[in-house]
Amino acid sequence: MARGGKRKGSGRKPRGKVAMLVRVDPETRIAIEKDARMAGRSLSHVAEQCLRLGLRELRKGDDAMGALCYLITGAADVAGIKALKGKLDWRSNPFVFRAFKLAVMKVLDALTPAGQVLPLDKQAPELKGSTFFGPLDTPEARADYVAMVLLHNLQFATEGAGLDATAYNMAKARKHLQFSPAG
């Protein structure tokens, strides 16, 4: 039998970088070109980094968080009557937003773990006396801190801020949420 064919192990083995043809929407190409210019990198380099970031995100998987995000998406769809194709969007309709917010709170209430609420520095003694991680004493103080950090990052993230996944995703989140800070 000649070399090649469909038998296992046949054919050339890739060495180093290999070419790959990928078809993308024009908007995707424009976005990658913009990021490449801003980072001073080649289109191929930035496209590869985007693929790596995407694969890492897909593979890291926190199944419980993915499931919760699925439920939250479902709450938005049902609250806004998805069949109306965005006419009643939770981002722009105060009634739908309030219904969505209350539904998410009810889902989270139903998922509340059993047990006593203890300060985090009592649960993890290595945190005792630390201020680096923000307040650890009450859930309310912790929530205020978490919201402040997230909203600050949402407000100041810039698109094309290198290839840092957090900054990139925050900039995307601000755009998709149509977030503009009050004040």
C-alpha positions as CSV (number, residue, x, y, z in Angstrom):
1,M,0.0,0.0,0.0
2,A,1.4,3.4,-0.9
3,R,2.0,6.1,1.7
4,G,-0.8,8.5,2.5
5,G,-4.4,7.6,2.2
6,K,-6.9,7.4,5.1
7,R,-5.1,5.0,7.4
8,K,-4.2,6.1,10.9
9,G,-1.0,8.2,11.1
10,S,-0.8,8.9,7.4
11,G,-0.1,12.3,5.8
12,R,2.2,15.1,6.7
13,K,2.7,16.1,10.3
14,P,2.4,19.9,11.1
15,R,5.6,21.5,12.4
16,G,5.7,25.0,13.9
17,K,2.9,27.3,12.8
18,V,0.3,26.0,10.3
19,A,-2.0,28.0,8.0
20,M,-5.7,28.0,8.7
21,L,-8.4,29.6,6.6
22,V,-11.2,31.0,8.7
23,R,-14.3,32.9,7.4
24,V,-15.5,35.6,9.7
25,D,-18.1,38.4,9.6
26,P,-16.6,41.7,8.3
27,E,-17.3,43.3,11.8
28,T,-15.1,40.6,13.4
29,R,-12.3,41.2,10.9
30,I,-12.5,45.0,11.5
31,A,-12.4,44.5,15.3
32,I,-9.4,42.2,15.1
33,E,-7.6,44.6,12.8
34,K,-8.4,47.5,15.2
35,D,-7.0,45.5,18.2
36,A,-3.9,44.5,16.1
37,R,-3.2,48.2,15.2
38,M,-3.7,49.3,18.8
39,A,-1.4,46.5,20.2
40,G,1.2,47.0,17.4
41,R,0.8,43.3,16.5
42,S,0.0,41.4,13.3
43,L,-3.5,40.4,12.4
44,S,-2.5,36.8,12.7
45,H,-1.1,37.2,16.1
46,V,-4.1,39.0,17.5
47,A,-6.5,36.5,15.9
48,E,-4.5,33.6,17.4
49,Q,-4.6,35.3,20.8
50,C,-8.4,35.8,20.5
51,L,-8.8,32.1,19.6
52,R,-6.6,31.1,22.6
53,L,-8.6,33.4,25.0
54,G,-11.9,32.0,23.7
55,L,-10.7,28.4,24.0
56,R,-9.5,29.0,27.5
57,E,-12.9,30.5,28.5
58,L,-14.7,27.6,27.0
59,R,-12.5,25.1,28.7
60,K,-12.2,26.6,32.2
61,G,-15.9,26.0,32.8
62,D,-17.5,26.5,36.1
63,D,-20.5,24.4,35.5
64,A,-22.5,25.9,38.4
65,M,-21.8,29.5,37.1
66,G,-22.7,28.4,33.6
67,A,-26.0,27.0,34.8
68,L,-26.8,30.2,36.8
69,C,-26.0,32.3,33.7
70,Y,-28.4,30.1,31.7
71,L,-31.1,30.7,34.3
72,I,-30.5,34.4,34.3
73,T,-30.7,34.5,30.5
74,G,-34.0,32.6,30.7
75,A,-35.3,35.1,33.2
76,A,-34.5,38.0,30.8
77,D,-36.1,36.1,27.9
78,V,-39.3,35.4,29.8
79,A,-39.5,38.8,31.5
80,G,-39.1,40.6,28.1
81,I,-41.3,38.1,26.2
82,K,-38.6,36.9,23.8
83,A,-41.2,36.2,21.1
84,L,-41.5,40.0,20.6
85,K,-37.9,40.0,19.4
86,G,-36.4,42.7,21.6
87,K,-39.4,45.1,21.6
88,L,-39.6,44.7,25.4
89,D,-35.9,44.7,26.3
90,W,-34.8,44.6,29.9
91,R,-32.0,47.2,29.2
92,S,-34.4,49.8,28.0
93,N,-37.9,49.1,29.5
94,P,-38.2,49.9,33.2
95,F,-41.1,47.5,33.7
96,V,-39.3,44.6,32.1
97,F,-36.1,45.5,34.0
98,R,-37.9,45.4,37.4
99,A,-39.5,42.1,36.6
100,F,-36.2,40.6,35.4
101,K,-34.4,41.9,38.6
102,L,-37.0,40.5,40.9
103,A,-37.0,37.2,39.0
104,V,-33.2,36.9,39.4
105,M,-33.5,37.7,43.1
106,K,-36.2,35.0,43.5
107,V,-34.0,32.4,41.7
108,L,-31.0,33.3,43.8
109,D,-33.2,33.0,47.0
110,A,-34.3,29.5,45.9
111,L,-30.6,28.6,45.4
112,T,-29.4,29.9,48.8
113,P,-27.1,27.4,50.5
114,A,-28.1,26.2,54.0
115,G,-26.1,27.2,57.0
116,Q,-25.1,30.2,59.1
117,V,-23.7,33.4,57.5
118,L,-20.2,33.8,59.0
119,P,-17.6,36.6,58.2
120,L,-15.2,35.5,55.5
121,D,-12.1,36.1,57.8
122,K,-13.6,33.6,60.2
123,Q,-14.1,31.0,57.4
124,A,-10.6,31.6,56.0
125,P,-8.3,32.6,58.9
126,E,-5.5,33.5,56.5
127,L,-7.6,36.6,55.6
128,K,-7.6,37.8,59.2
129,G,-6.5,41.5,59.3
130,S,-6.3,41.8,55.5
131,T,-7.7,44.8,53.8
132,F,-6.4,43.9,50.3
133,F,-9.6,41.9,49.4
134,G,-12.0,44.5,50.7
135,P,-14.5,44.1,53.5
136,L,-14.9,40.6,54.9
137,D,-17.2,41.2,57.9
138,T,-20.7,41.4,56.5
139,P,-22.4,40.3,53.2
140,E,-23.8,43.8,52.8
141,A,-20.4,45.5,53.0
142,R,-18.9,42.8,50.8
143,A,-21.7,43.4,48.2
144,D,-21.1,47.2,48.2
145,Y,-17.4,46.6,47.6
146,V,-18.0,44.0,44.8
147,A,-20.5,46.3,43.1
148,M,-18.1,49.3,43.4
149,V,-15.2,47.3,41.9
150,L,-17.3,45.9,39.0
151,L,-19.0,49.3,38.2
152,H,-15.6,51.1,38.3
153,N,-14.1,48.5,35.9
154,L,-17.1,48.7,33.7
155,Q,-16.9,52.5,33.5
156,F,-13.2,52.7,32.8
157,A,-12.5,49.6,30.6
158,T,-11.3,50.5,27.1
159,E,-11.6,48.4,24.0
160,G,-8.3,47.2,22.6
161,A,-6.6,47.7,25.9
162,G,-4.0,45.0,25.0
163,L,-5.1,41.4,25.1
164,D,-6.1,41.3,28.7
165,A,-9.3,39.2,28.8
166,T,-10.7,41.1,31.8
167,A,-10.4,44.6,30.2
168,Y,-11.5,43.3,26.9
169,N,-14.6,41.6,28.3
170,M,-15.4,44.6,30.5
171,A,-15.3,46.9,27.5
172,K,-17.6,44.5,25.6
173,A,-19.9,44.3,28.6
174,R,-20.2,48.1,28.8
175,K,-21.1,48.2,25.1
176,H,-23.6,45.4,25.2
177,L,-25.2,46.6,28.4
178,Q,-25.4,50.2,27.0
179,F,-23.8,51.3,30.3
180,S,-23.2,54.9,30.9
181,P,-22.4,56.0,34.5
182,A,-24.9,58.2,36.2
183,G,-23.6,61.6,37.3
